[in-house]
Amino acid sequence: VPSALVLALALALPSVALENGLARTPPMGWMSWERFRCNVDCQADPRNCISEQLFFEMADRLAEDGWRELGYEYINIDDCWAAKQRDVAGQLVPDPKRFPSGIKALADYVHARGLKLGIYGDLGIFTCGGYPGTMLENVKQDAQTFAAWGVDMLKLDGCYSSAEEQAKGYPEMARALNATGRPIVYSCSWPAYQGGLPPKVNYTILAEICNLWRNYDDIQDSWDSVLSIVDWFFTNQDVLQPAAGPGHWNDPDMLIIGNFGLSYEQSRSQMALWTVMAAPLLMSTDLRTISPRAKEILQNRLMIQINQDPLGIQGRRIVKEKSHIEVFLRPLSQAASALVFFSRRTDMPIRYTTSLAKLHFPEDAVYEVQDVYAGKIVGALKTADNFSVVINPSGVVMWYLRPMALPVQPWHVVRQQAPGEGYRPALL
């Protein structure tokens, strides 16, 4: 982005700021893309095509199968919902065959079930799937259309647009959404199209414009894809971690738990790592046929409580061992913490021994330790005590630590003051 453009943006900041008070914790819900893609053949595959029926049925599942009560509240339509042309007034319209009732009726249906509706747009000539995009001259009109339909979240993609158009259009959409008077969570794909890192991406400005943003590649239904996302996010944690917080989140993309590409251990790992990242929890799976084991992972109450922690601090990788064990730490409210012990090994379960002192916990503190997946209290642990965890290949052990006795200065205060100091990955 040319420096003049960055300067112009910085000067425009006060009027750009989102100021919508939304997404104070990472958004949770369901999204169509990873599992259902751009399947528009409703004749051959009526059950799985992108149609109002799919979203009606997923809304029923969220409302009736215990998801809503846990915080999974958004039903998000991704690409390929629109008709191939705008109408005579230049408005976006849904495909009349696949969405005969219209988006407003779908929003009403979703709202009647205590849920919220998200929709997809693209800042460009076309969406990534080849449907009508939102050009700069359409931004205001499209924002008003989405608001009139009762939409609660907008994901704005960036296919078929230039860096200059993005630098102008993403802030403009924030202003346009604000101006509608309807609270609409704003998810941007802007940084993903600019490589996700400074100097091309200014996270200070981004946090003023968007509630969440895609930084990196689309997730695919594979463990390799999950690992590539984890690697990129934690390699660049010094840049990314300070950018996240209440109202503005890094988005490593959808949860693929319940699909075809991840084993049971890998599914548990994705959930734990997304939680420690303070990531939005947007599932993309078939909730009509999801297995009990996948459902149990996604509906883990303590996991969700940690993900939704009101402090909203994104976790960091604090240890990277030569033995392919990594340790991640997320500071939580009331001086609590989440620890994830993650094995990249593919051979056998490994016993990993360390102490809280080695993981930078304060001296002379005592913690009650709870295993997040087992739900059991492991016991009380002093900072100096050595302990061992057994981690399965490509699996995790995740702990929730509550202070029972703390030293004089609460640890989370120290970490909030200096999130980047002393917590770089160490090769032990």
N, C-alpha and C positions, 0 to 999 in steps of 0.2 A: 504494500500500500504506500503510495507516495507520501513523503513527510508532510506536505502541505495538507493532504487529506486528513492525516492523523491530527494535525493542528486544528483544522476546521472542526473535526469531531470533538476534540477536547474543549474547544470554545463553546460548542453547542451542547456540552454535557448536561447542564442544568435542565434544559428543555427535553433532553433525550431520555433522562432517567426514567426507569420503568414505574417506580412509585406505586406499584399495584398491591403491595403488601401480601403477595401470594407466595406459595411454595416455601414457607418458612421451614419446612422439613422436606426431604427429597420426595417428589411425587411418586405415588404408587398406583399401579393399575395394570391394564392389559393393552397390548398393541398388536395390530394384525400382521405387520410386515414380515418378520423372520419366518414365521410358520406358514403364512398364507400368500405372501408375496403379491404378485400382480395376476393372480388367477381370475380371469374375467369370463371364463367359459362356464356360464351357469347352466347351459343346456346339458353339457357332458358331465359337469361336476357341481350340481346345485348346492351340495352340502358344504363345499369348501371354497366356493368362489367369493370374491369381494362383492357382497350384496347386503342389503339391509337385514336380511334374514340371519346372516352370520353375526351381525352386531346385536340384533335382538337376542339371539341365543346366548351369546357371551355375556350380555348384560344380565340375563336370567341366572347364569352360572355364578357370576360375581355376587349377585344379590342372595342367592339361595344356598350356596355351598360354603358359606363361612368366610368368604374373601372380604366382603365389604366391611364387616365388623373389625377386621384386622388392619384396615386402612387402604386396601386395594380399591380405589374409587373411580379411577379414570378408565373409560372404554375409548381407545384411541383408533380412529380410522387412519390408515396410512395411505400411500399412493393408490391411484387407479380407481378412485370413487367417482370421478367427474365424467360428464359427457365430453366428447372430443372437441366440442366448440362451446364458447360462451353464448349466451342468448342474445337477442336483438338489442337489449339494453346494456350489453357488455358484461353481464353478471356471470359468475361461475354457477353452473347448475350440475346436480348429480345426474349420473346416467339414469335415464327414465325407466329402462328395463330392469336394472339391478337395484335401483332405489326408488321404486314407484311412489312411496309415501312421502319422499323428500327428507332432507336432513332435519328440518324443524320437528317433524313428527318423530324421528329417531331420537332427537335430543329430549323431547317430551317423555318418550318411553323410558329413556335412561334416567332422567331426573325423577320420574315417578318411582323408580326403584332405589332412590337415595344415592345415585351415582352421577358421574359427570362425563361429558362427551368431549373427546379431543378430535381434531381434524388435521389434515395435512395440506400444506401448500408448498410452492416452490418459487423462490425469487429468481425468475428467469423466463425465457420464452416458453419453455415446456417444463413439466415435471420430469423427474428421472425416468418415469415410465412412459413419457410421451403425451401426457395430458396437458391441458392449458395451464401455463405458468402464470405467475404474478409479475408482470412487468412493473417498472417504477410508476408508470401512470395508473396502474390498477391497485396500488397498495391501499389507498384510502377506501376505495370501493369494496375491495375484498375484506378488509377489516370490518367494515359496516355489515357486509353480508354475513360473515361468520357470527357477529354479535347478534344480528337479527334472528339467526337460526337457533341461538341459544348455546353456542359452542363455549366450552370452558377451558380449552387448551388448544394452542396452535403450534404445530411443528412446521417450521419454515425451512425447507431444503434449499440447496444452492446449485442444482444442475443448470447448465445452459445460461450462466451469467458470468460476467467478468469481475475481477477484484474490485474495480471501481464501482460497478453496480452494487456489489455486495456491501461495500463501505457506506454507500448512500442508502441502500434499500433496507438493511437490517435495522438501523436506528429509526428509519422512517416508519417501519411497521410497528415498532415499539410505541412511537408517538400516536400512530393511527389507532392502535388497540386501546391505548389510554383514553383517547378522545371518544371512543364509543360509550364509555361509562360502564361497560360490562367487565367484570373481573375475568380476564383470560390469561392463563399461564402461557408464557411465551418461550418456546423451545427453538433455539437457533442452530443451524448447521454451519454457520459462518466459519468458525475456526478450523473445522475439518477440511474445508476447501482451501485454506491458507496454510496447511501443514501443521496447524495446532500449536506452534511455538513462536515466541518473540524472535525477531522484531516484527514479523508479519502479523502476529496476533498480539493485541494489547488486552490483557485480561482485566486490567482496571476498568477500561472502557466497556468491555464485554459485560462485566458484572453490573454495570449501570444500565445495560440495555436489555439483557435477557435473563429469564429465570433459570434456565438450564441450557446447555449447549453441547452439541456433539463435537468432540475434539479430534476424533480419529476414525479409523476404518469402520465400516459396517460389520457387525458380528455375523458369522456364518454358523451353521449347525455342526461345529467341530471343536474338539479340545485345542487343536492348533490355533484356531481363531481366538478362543478365550485366552490362551497363553500369550499370543501376540499383543492383545489389548492390555493384559496385565503388565507385560514387559514395558510397553510404551508408557503407560501411566506411571509406573513406579520408577522407571529410568528418569522420567522428567518431573518427578514429584516436587522438586524444589521450586519449579515454576507453577505447577498445577495446584498443589496443596493450598497455598495461601489464597488462591482465587475463589475457592469454594466457601460457602457459608449460607446462613438462612436467607432464602430468596434468590440464590444464584449458585448453581451446582454444575460441576463437571459431569458429563454423561457418557459413560463407557459403552452405552447401547444396551439392548434388551437382554433379559434373562431367557436362556434357551432351555432351561430345566423342564423336563417333561417331553422333550422331542426325541430325536434319534441319535444325536452325535455324542452325547456325554454319558459316561458310566455313572453309577450311583455316587462313587467317591468324587468324581469330577463335578457332578451336580452340586454336591455339598460344598465343594471348593468355590465354585462360581458364586454361590449365595453368600458365603463368608467373605470373600474378597470384595464383592460389590458392596456389602454392608460396611466393611472397614473403610472403603473408599467414600462413604456417604453418597453412594450413587442412587439415582432414581431406580425404583424397583418396578420396571415395566415388563411384565411377562409376555412372551410371545409363544404360546403353545395352545393346543386344543383343550380347553377346559371341560369339554363334554366327555373326553375320553382319558383324561389325565390319570396316571397311576397313583395309587395311594402313597407310594414311597416318594414320588415327585411332589405330590401335594403336601406331604408332611414337611418336606424341606422348605417349601415356599410359605407354609403357614406356621413356621416356628415363631412363637410369640416373643421369646426373648431376643431372637435375631432381629425381628421387626422393631422391637423397642430400642435396640442398639442403633439400627439404621436410622430411626426417627429421632434420635437424641436431640434435644432442643438446642444444645450448643452448636451443633452443625459443623464440628471440626472434622475435616477429612483426615483419615489415617495415613500413616507412612510405613514404608518398609524400613525396619531398623537394623536388621541382620540379614546377610546373604552369605551363607556358609559354602565352603568348597564341597561339602557333602550334599549339596543341592537341597538344603533345608533353608527356608526363608521365614523370617518372623516379622509380622506386621502389628502395628500398635495404633489404636484410635483412642484419644482422650475423650471422655464422656462427662456429662454433668455430675455434680456432687462428688468430684474427685475419683469417679469410677473410671474404668478403662476396659477396652476389648483387646485381647491378644489373639492373633491367628498364627498358628504354626503350620506351615505349608510345605509339603514334600513334592519336589519335582521329579523324584526318583520313579523309576518304572520297574524296579526289581522286586522289592519286598518291604514290609513294614520296617520302619527304623525307629530306634529308641533315641530320642534327642534329650540331652541333659543340659540344663542351664540354671540360672537363678534370676530373680527379679532385679537383683543388683546389677547383673551383667546387662540387663535390658533397660538400664537407666532409671529404674524406679528409685524413689527417695529412700535414704537409709532409715532404719528403725521404724519402718511402717509395717503394718500387718493387714493382709487382705483376706476377705472371704472369696473363695474361687468357685465359680459355677461353670460346669461344662455346658456350653450353649446347645449342643445337639443332644446330649444325654439328658439335659435338664437337671442333673444331680449336682448337689453341692460337693465339690471335691474335698474341701476342708479349708483350714486357715493356713496362710502362708506368710512367713516373714521374708522381708526383702533379701536377707542374707542366705536363706535356705536354698540348697540345690534341690531341683525336682526333675523328673523325667516325664516325657509324654511319648506315646507310641503313635506314629503317624503312618497311615497307609499310603501306598504309592499313589501319586497325583491326588492325595487327599489332604484334609486339614484336621487339626484339633483347634477348637475355638473356645476361649475362656472369657468369662465376664468377671471382672475383679472389682469388688466393693471394699473400700477402706473400712477396717474395723478400728484401727488406731493409726493416726497419721502424725508425721513430724510437724514441726511448727508451721512451716509454709506449705499450704496445699499444693500438690504437684501440678494440678491442671492450670494453676495460675502461672507457674513457671513456664509451662509449655506454651501457654497462649502468648506470653510475652515474646518467646523466642522459638517459634515452631521450626525454624530452619537450622538452629544451632545444636550441634552435638547429637543429632539423630540421623546422620547420614548412614547409608548402608555400610556396615563394617564387615570386612572379611576376617573372620576369627581363625 
